[in-house]
């Protein structure tokens, strides 16, 4: 099956070119990619700075992804009454505010104000993703919507790569060389001085994000968005939710997105712990092992970025549901290698998983919106709420890592990757069922 893919066609609606709005909104995709993937490696940094366990450090991800869940439907209601442009602007405002809250959090010197700042940031991100994804989806025909979403989302990992590089070279590399064990033995005065120094380094990228948000907000505010006056549905939220609850393809899509985001966040968050354990066993110091692990994390994101463009090309020839299931099966196999290999081979498998994940979020999103009609805004909100999976699964995996229990000769760190393995199985099943529904049963619900 060959699917049409033409840049001018997918960015035109009713004869009007939407290239400039597409570029501006795609900039938001890159921006939240920067924030998301700068944050994952910083989980380990927080654990060291505040002398916490892996489980306590993972609360960063809980706070981060909880904001998505909390604000998705308020964001949908807001853009239902106003416009996509208003939703994007409010999202950028909250995103920038949360990032700048890192400054007072640093002066307070406690862990929980940072969690609050992360929560406010992701309330903004929830508004952004709830607005930007359906906005991109509507910038042309429904037939080309999945390709359009993949094209926009292809710039997300470019921002993510910059975020990972920033985390590695401007945070991890500049923090103190002292190991977690050495920090534990410090007297309070020395520990507080070290903590203050490391926090001063850690907040700098977030302050940069805040400034960029202000600049992008001004650009979008000043530009005339052709779709700003798009037709609004008069349908209420409860009627929309009732109708959506009867669309099987959509219901399963929300579940698949929940599990996919859980798999993505766990793989990218715990590659640091996974690699650090292996490299320290080879004789490296803790900091050197962490730096090398982050290098592999950056390589993984590079694979993810390239794969996003490659997979977008393959969508010309392979139906989205089928390609999604193929990639999820490949990811499941690679995670099996992550669990079973006790050496660098496991790290290589974990890097390979990222190439398989590249297509998943926008493709699940695009498939799930088939057949939802004028309920697209609330349907999009439900799919953004599914990002809660990134808050639920990391603490479960962290608890397995902290347990230090060996299962069938597999270390707790390796065995913990059973969590993303289960998640990818769910995604594979959804891709297969979506393909069968559309191409064999000829239905979307």
C-alpha positions as CSV (number, residue, x, y, z in Angstrom):
1,X,0.0,0.0,0.0
2,X,1.5,3.4,-1.0
3,X,0.5,6.5,0.9
4,X,0.8,9.9,-0.7
5,X,3.3,12.2,0.9
6,X,3.8,15.7,-0.4
7,X,5.0,18.6,1.8
8,X,3.0,21.2,0.0
9,X,-0.2,19.1,0.2
10,X,0.1,18.2,3.9
11,X,0.7,21.9,4.9
12,X,-2.2,23.4,2.9
13,X,-5.9,23.6,3.8
14,X,-8.6,25.2,1.7
15,X,-5.9,26.5,-0.7
16,X,-4.2,28.4,2.1
17,X,-0.5,27.6,2.9
18,X,0.0,27.0,6.6
19,X,3.8,26.6,6.4
20,X,4.7,29.5,8.7
21,X,2.2,28.5,11.5
22,X,3.6,25.0,11.1
23,X,7.1,26.2,11.6
24,X,6.2,28.2,14.7
25,X,4.2,25.3,16.3
26,X,6.9,22.8,15.4
27,X,9.3,25.0,17.3
28,X,7.2,24.2,20.4
29,X,7.7,20.5,19.7
30,X,11.5,21.0,19.7
31,X,11.3,23.1,22.9
32,X,9.4,20.5,24.9
33,X,11.8,17.8,23.6
34,X,14.6,19.9,25.0
35,X,13.0,20.0,28.4
36,X,11.9,16.4,28.5
37,X,15.2,14.8,27.7
38,X,17.3,17.2,29.7
39,X,15.2,16.2,32.7
40,X,15.6,12.4,32.5
41,X,19.4,12.3,33.2
42,X,18.9,14.9,35.9
43,X,17.0,12.4,38.0
44,X,20.4,10.8,38.9
45,X,21.8,14.3,39.6
46,X,19.0,15.1,42.1
47,X,19.6,11.7,43.8
48,X,23.3,12.7,44.3
49,X,22.7,16.3,45.2
50,X,20.1,15.6,47.9
51,X,21.6,12.2,49.0
52,X,18.4,10.2,48.0
53,X,17.6,6.7,46.7
54,X,16.8,6.0,43.1
55,X,13.1,5.8,44.1
56,X,13.1,9.2,45.7
57,X,14.9,10.7,42.7
58,X,12.3,9.3,40.4
59,X,9.7,11.6,41.9
60,X,11.1,14.2,39.5
61,X,9.4,12.1,36.8
62,X,6.2,11.7,38.9
63,X,5.9,15.5,39.3
64,X,6.9,16.1,35.6
65,X,4.3,13.8,34.0
66,X,1.6,14.5,36.6
67,X,1.3,18.0,35.2
68,X,0.4,16.5,31.8
69,X,-2.4,14.5,33.4
70,X,-3.8,17.4,35.6
71,X,-4.0,20.0,32.8
72,X,-5.0,18.1,29.7
73,X,-8.8,18.4,29.9
74,X,-8.6,22.0,31.3
75,X,-6.5,22.8,28.3
76,X,-9.0,21.2,26.0
77,X,-11.8,23.2,27.5
78,X,-9.8,26.3,27.2
79,X,-9.0,25.9,23.5
80,X,-12.6,24.7,22.9
81,X,-13.7,28.2,24.1
82,X,-10.8,30.2,22.7
83,X,-8.4,28.9,20.0
84,X,-5.4,26.8,19.4
85,X,-3.2,30.0,19.4
86,X,-4.5,31.0,22.8
87,X,-3.8,27.5,24.1
88,X,-0.2,27.6,22.8
89,X,0.4,31.0,24.3
90,X,-0.9,30.0,27.7
91,X,1.1,26.9,27.6
92,X,4.3,28.8,26.8
93,X,3.6,31.2,29.7
94,X,3.2,28.4,32.2
95,X,6.2,26.5,30.8
96,X,8.4,29.6,31.1
97,X,7.1,30.4,34.6
98,X,7.8,26.9,35.8
99,X,11.4,27.0,34.4
100,X,12.1,30.3,36.0
101,X,10.8,29.0,39.4
102,X,14.0,27.0,39.5
103,X,15.7,30.2,40.7
104,X,13.7,30.5,44.0
105,X,13.8,26.7,44.4
106,X,17.6,26.9,44.3
107,X,17.7,29.6,47.0
108,X,15.4,27.6,49.2
109,X,17.7,24.6,48.9
110,X,15.1,21.9,49.3
111,X,14.0,19.1,46.9
112,X,10.2,19.7,46.9
113,X,10.2,23.2,45.5
114,X,11.9,21.8,42.5
115,X,9.1,19.2,42.1
116,X,6.6,22.1,42.3
117,X,8.6,23.9,39.5
118,X,8.5,20.8,37.4
119,X,4.8,20.5,37.9
120,X,4.1,24.0,36.8
121,X,6.4,23.5,33.8
122,X,4.4,20.5,32.7
123,X,1.1,22.1,33.3
124,X,2.4,24.4,30.5
125,X,3.6,21.5,28.5
126,X,0.1,19.9,28.8
127,X,-1.4,23.0,27.3
128,X,1.2,23.0,24.6
129,X,0.7,19.4,23.6
130,X,-3.0,19.5,23.9
131,X,-3.0,22.5,21.6
132,X,-0.1,21.7,19.2
133,X,-0.9,18.1,18.4
134,X,-4.5,18.6,17.2
135,X,-3.4,21.9,15.6
136,X,-0.9,20.1,13.5
137,X,-3.4,17.4,12.9
138,X,-5.9,19.9,11.5
139,X,-3.4,21.6,9.2
140,X,-4.7,19.6,6.2
141,X,-6.7,16.6,5.3
142,X,-7.2,13.7,7.8
143,X,-5.7,11.4,5.1
144,X,-2.3,13.0,5.6
145,X,-2.6,13.7,9.3
146,X,-0.4,10.9,10.6
147,X,2.4,11.9,8.2
148,X,2.0,15.6,9.2
149,X,2.2,14.7,12.9
150,X,5.3,12.6,12.3
151,X,6.9,15.4,10.4
152,X,6.3,17.9,13.2
153,X,7.3,15.3,15.8
154,X,10.5,14.7,13.9
155,X,11.8,18.0,15.3
156,X,11.0,17.0,18.9
157,X,14.1,14.7,19.1
158,X,16.3,17.5,17.7
159,X,15.4,19.5,20.8
160,X,15.8,16.4,22.9
161,X,19.4,15.9,21.6
162,X,20.2,19.5,22.6
163,X,18.7,18.9,26.0
164,X,20.7,15.7,26.5
165,X,23.9,17.4,25.4
166,X,23.2,20.3,27.8
167,X,22.6,17.9,30.7
168,X,25.8,16.1,30.0
169,X,28.2,18.9,29.2
170,X,26.7,21.8,31.2
171,X,25.3,20.0,34.2
172,X,26.8,16.5,34.9
173,X,30.3,17.5,33.7
174,X,30.4,20.6,35.9
175,X,29.0,19.1,39.0
176,X,31.3,17.9,41.8
177,X,33.2,14.7,41.3
178,X,32.3,13.4,44.7
179,X,30.5,10.1,44.6
180,X,27.1,9.3,46.3
181,X,28.9,7.5,49.1
182,X,31.3,10.3,49.8
183,X,28.5,12.8,49.9
184,X,26.8,10.7,52.5
185,X,29.7,11.1,54.9
186,X,30.0,14.9,54.6
187,X,29.2,17.0,57.6
188,X,26.2,19.2,57.2
189,X,28.1,22.5,56.5
190,X,30.2,21.0,53.7
191,X,27.2,19.1,52.3
192,X,25.1,22.3,52.1
193,X,27.9,24.2,50.4
194,X,28.4,21.4,47.9
195,X,24.6,21.2,47.3
196,X,24.4,24.9,46.7
197,X,27.2,24.8,44.2
198,X,25.7,21.9,42.3
199,X,22.2,23.4,42.3
200,X,23.6,26.7,40.8
201,X,24.8,24.6,37.9
202,X,21.7,22.5,37.6
203,X,19.2,25.4,37.2
204,X,21.1,27.2,34.4
205,X,19.5,25.2,31.5
206,X,16.0,25.8,33.0
207,X,16.6,29.5,33.1
208,X,17.6,29.4,29.5
209,X,14.3,27.5,28.7
210,X,12.4,30.3,30.5
211,X,14.0,32.9,28.3
212,X,13.3,31.0,25.1
213,X,9.7,30.5,26.1
214,X,9.3,34.3,26.4
215,X,10.8,34.9,22.9
216,X,8.7,32.2,21.2
217,X,5.6,33.5,23.0
218,X,6.2,37.0,21.5
219,X,6.7,35.6,18.0
220,X,3.5,33.6,18.1
221,X,1.5,36.4,19.7
222,X,2.6,38.8,16.9
223,X,2.0,36.4,14.0
224,X,-1.4,36.0,12.4
225,X,-2.4,32.4,12.5
226,X,-4.7,31.4,9.7
227,X,-6.4,28.8,11.7
228,X,-6.9,31.0,14.8
229,X,-10.6,31.4,13.9
230,X,-11.2,27.7,13.2
231,X,-14.7,26.4,13.6
232,X,-15.6,25.6,17.2
233,X,-17.8,22.7,18.1
234,X,-20.8,23.6,20.3
235,X,-20.8,20.1,21.8
236,X,-20.2,19.9,25.6
237,X,-17.5,17.9,27.2
238,X,-19.8,15.2,28.5
239,X,-21.4,14.6,25.2
240,X,-17.9,14.4,23.6
241,X,-16.6,12.0,26.2
242,X,-19.7,9.8,25.8
243,X,-19.2,9.6,22.1
244,X,-15.5,9.0,22.4
245,X,-16.1,6.2,24.9
246,X,-17.9,4.3,22.2
247,X,-15.0,4.5,19.7
248,X,-13.0,1.3,20.4
249,X,-10.0,2.5,18.3
250,X,-9.8,5.6,20.4
251,X,-10.1,3.9,23.8
252,X,-7.4,1.4,22.9
253,X,-5.2,4.2,21.6
254,X,-5.3,6.0,24.9
255,X,-4.3,2.8,26.7
256,X,-1.5,2.2,24.1
257,X,-0.2,5.8,24.6
258,X,-0.2,5.4,28.4
259,X,2.0,2.3,28.1
260,X,4.2,3.7,25.3
261,X,5.1,6.9,27.3
262,X,5.8,4.6,30.3
263,X,8.3,2.6,28.1
264,X,9.9,5.7,26.7
265,X,10.5,7.4,30.0
266,X,11.8,4.3,31.8
267,X,14.2,3.5,29.0
268,X,15.6,7.0,28.8
269,X,15.6,7.6,32.6
270,X,17.3,4.4,33.7
271,X,19.8,4.1,31.0
272,X,22.0,6.1,33.4
273,X,21.6,3.6,36.2
274,X,21.9,0.7,33.9
275,X,25.1,1.9,32.1
276,X,26.7,3.2,35.4
277,X,26.4,-0.2,37.0
278,X,28.0,-1.9,34.0
279,X,30.8,0.6,33.5
280,X,31.7,0.7,37.2
281,X,32.0,-3.1,37.1
282,X,34.6,-2.5,34.3
283,X,36.6,-0.4,36.8
284,X,35.4,3.2,36.0
285,X,34.7,5.8,38.7
286,X,31.1,6.6,39.4
287,X,31.2,10.0,37.6
288,X,33.1,8.6,34.6
289,X,30.5,5.8,34.3
290,X,27.7,8.3,34.6
291,X,29.2,10.5,31.9
292,X,29.7,7.6,29.5
293,X,26.1,6.4,30.2
294,X,24.8,9.8,29.2
295,X,27.0,9.7,26.1
296,X,25.1,6.5,25.1
297,X,21.9,8.2,26.0
298,X,22.7,10.9,23.5
299,X,23.6,8.3,20.9
300,X,20.2,6.7,21.6
301,X,18.5,10.0,21.0
302,X,20.5,10.4,17.7
303,X,19.2,7.1,16.6
304,X,15.7,8.2,17.6
305,X,16.0,11.4,15.6
306,X,17.3,9.8,12.4
307,X,14.8,7.0,12.8
308,X,11.9,9.5,13.1
309,X,12.7,10.9,9.6
310,X,13.3,7.4,8.2
311,X,10.0,6.0,9.6
312,X,8.1,9.1,8.3
313,X,9.4,8.1,4.8
314,X,8.4,4.5,5.3
315,X,4.8,5.7,6.0
316,X,4.6,6.3,2.3
317,X,4.7,2.5,1.8
318,X,3.6,0.9,5.0
319,X,0.3,1.4,6.7
320,X,0.8,3.2,10.1
321,X,-0.7,0.4,12.3
322,X,1.5,-2.3,10.7
323,X,4.7,-0.3,11.0
324,X,3.8,0.5,14.6
325,X,3.4,-3.2,15.5
326,X,6.6,-4.1,13.6
327,X,8.7,-1.5,15.6
328,X,7.1,-2.5,18.9
329,X,8.0,-6.2,18.3
330,X,11.6,-5.1,17.5
331,X,11.6,-3.0,20.7
332,X,10.3,-5.9,22.8
333,X,13.1,-8.2,21.5
334,X,15.8,-5.6,22.2
335,X,14.5,-5.0,25.8
336,X,14.8,-8.8,26.2
337,X,18.5,-8.3,25.4
338,X,18.8,-5.5,27.9
339,X,17.5,-7.8,30.6
340,X,19.6,-10.8,29.7
341,X,23.0,-9.4,28.8
342,X,25.2,-8.5,31.8
343,X,27.7,-6.4,29.8
344,X,27.9,-3.6,27.2
345,X,25.8,-5.7,24.8
346,X,22.8,-4.7,27.0
347,X,23.7,-1.0,26.6
348,X,23.8,-1.5,22.8
349,X,20.4,-3.1,22.9
350,X,19.0,-0.2,25.0
351,X,20.4,2.3,22.5
352,X,18.7,0.3,19.7
353,X,15.3,0.5,21.5
354,X,15.3,4.3,20.9
355,X,15.3,3.7,17.1
356,X,12.2,1.6,17.5
357,X,10.4,4.2,19.6
358,X,10.8,7.0,17.2
359,X,7.5,6.5,15.3
360,X,5.3,5.5,18.2
361,X,3.9,8.6,19.9
362,X,2.7,10.5,16.9
363,X,1.6,7.3,15.1
364,X,-0.5,6.1,18.1
365,X,-1.9,9.7,18.3
366,X,-2.8,9.8,14.6
367,X,-4.4,6.3,14.5
368,X,-6.4,7.0,17.7
369,X,-7.9,10.1,16.3
370,X,-9.4,8.3,13.3
371,X,-13.1,8.5,13.3
372,X,-13.5,10.9,16.3
373,X,-15.1,13.6,14.1
374,X,-15.5,17.0,15.7
375,X,-14.5,15.6,19.1
376,X,-10.8,16.0,18.1
377,X,-9.9,18.5,20.8
378,X,-11.2,16.4,23.7
379,X,-9.9,13.3,22.1
380,X,-6.4,14.9,21.9
381,X,-6.7,15.8,25.6
382,X,-7.3,12.2,26.5
383,X,-4.2,11.2,24.6
384,X,-2.2,13.8,26.3
385,X,-3.5,12.6,29.7
386,X,-2.2,9.2,28.8
387,X,1.3,10.7,29.2
388,X,0.6,10.0,32.9
389,X,2.3,6.7,32.0
390,X,5.6,8.5,32.3
391,X,4.7,9.2,36.0
392,X,3.4,5.8,36.9
393,X,6.0,3.4,35.6
394,X,9.4,5.0,36.6
395,X,8.8,4.7,40.4
396,X,7.8,1.0,39.9
397,X,11.0,0.3,38.0
398,X,13.0,2.3,40.5
399,X,11.6,0.2,43.3
400,X,12.8,-2.9,41.5
401,X,16.3,-1.4,41.1
402,X,16.4,-0.4,44.8
403,X,15.3,-3.9,45.9
404,X,18.7,-5.4,44.8
405,X,17.0,-8.7,44.3
406,X,18.4,-11.1,41.8
407,X,15.8,-13.0,39.7
408,X,17.0,-16.2,37.9
409,X,20.5,-14.8,38.0
410,X,19.4,-11.4,36.5
411,X,20.4,-8.4,38.6
412,X,17.7,-6.1,39.8
413,X,18.7,-3.3,37.4
414,X,18.5,-5.6,34.4
415,X,15.3,-7.3,35.6
416,X,13.7,-3.9,36.1
417,X,13.4,-3.5,32.3
418,X,10.6,-6.0,32.4
419,X,8.4,-2.9,32.9
420,X,9.1,-1.4,29.4
421,X,9.0,-4.9,27.9
422,X,5.4,-5.3,29.0
423,X,4.6,-1.8,27.7
424,X,5.9,-2.5,24.3
425,X,3.8,-5.7,24.1
426,X,0.7,-3.6,24.6
427,X,1.8,-1.2,21.9
428,X,2.4,-4.0,19.4
429,X,-1.0,-5.4,20.1
430,X,-2.6,-2.0,19.5
431,X,-0.7,-1.5,16.2
432,X,-1.9,-4.9,15.0
433,X,-5.5,-4.4,16.0
434,X,-5.6,-0.9,14.4
435,X,-4.2,-2.4,11.1
436,X,-6.8,-5.2,11.1
437,X,-9.7,-2.8,11.9
438,X,-8.7,-0.4,9.1
439,X,-7.5,-2.8,6.3
440,X,-9.4,-6.0,7.0
441,X,-12.6,-5.1,8.8
442,X,-12.6,-1.6,7.1
443,X,-13.7,0.2,10.3
444,X,-12.1,2.6,12.7
445,X,-14.0,1.8,15.8
